[in-house]
């Protein structure tokens, strides 16, 4: 019985760590997108060492929360102004990367 509880406790701690890293990664993606205006999935894969499907899920989560705009092959900032590119031009630039 002791070993079972210990395993469950370890799993619970691992899950908390993953959730914490997940939230940190999402926050960092938003920060990068807002700083740069847009970013490709491939750039995020290289930055975080995550799989492309993980990055896609992250961007979808952020887009559903209105924290970024999901575009083909990447993400754009929802922050307007500040000399940012037109969203159509920026989306084309992401696709070319």
N, C-alpha and C positions, 0 to 999 in steps of 0.2 A: 504494500500500500504506500509506503514512504516513497519508493522509486517512482510510482505512478504520479503522485503529486508533484514530485520534483520535475518529471518530464513535462507535465502540464504547465508548471511555473516557467520552465525554460521556454516552451513554445509561446507562452503569453508574453514573455520578455522579448523574444525574437520578433513577434508580431508588432509590439509597440515600437521597437527599433525601426522596423521596415516602414511603419506608418509615419514615424518622425522623419525618416529620410525622404519618404514620398512627399510630405508637406514641404520640407526644405528644398527639394528639387523643383517642385512646382513654383515656390516663391522665387527661386533663382532664375527659372525660365522666364517668369514675368518680368523680373528685373532686367535681364538681358534683352528681352524683346522691347521693353520700353526704352532702354538705352540706345539700341541699334535701330529701332523702327520695325525691323523684321528679321527673321532668321529661318534657315532651312532645317528640316528634320535631320539631315546628314550632319550639319554643324553641331546640333544638340547631341546626336549620337556620339560624336567624337569628344565633345566636352564632358559628358557624363559617363561615358563608357556603358551606356544602356543600349538595349536592342532598339531597333527602329520601331517595332510594334509597341514597346513601352513608351517611347517618346510620342508616338501617335496617340496613345491612350492619354498621356499627360496633357497633350495639346487639346484633345477633345474635352477632357475634364475642365481645363482652363477656359475653353470657349463656351462650354455650358454654363460656367460661372461668370461669363462676360468679363474675364480678366485678360483675354487675348482674342484676336480674330483668327480663326482657322482658315488657312488658304491651302491650295494644292501644293503639297511639298513642304509646308512650314507653317509659320505663324506671324501675324502682324500685331502691332501695338494698337490698343483701343484708345490710347492717349492721342488727342488731336493737337494740331498746331506745332510750333517750334520748328518750322522748316521741314517737316516730314514730307516724304514723297506722296503723290497721289496714290491711293490704295491699289488702283489697277496697275500702275507702273511698278509698284512695289511687289505685287503678286507675280508679275511677269519676271521680275528680277530674281525672286525666290525660285521660280520654276527653272531658270537657266543654270542655277548653281548645282 
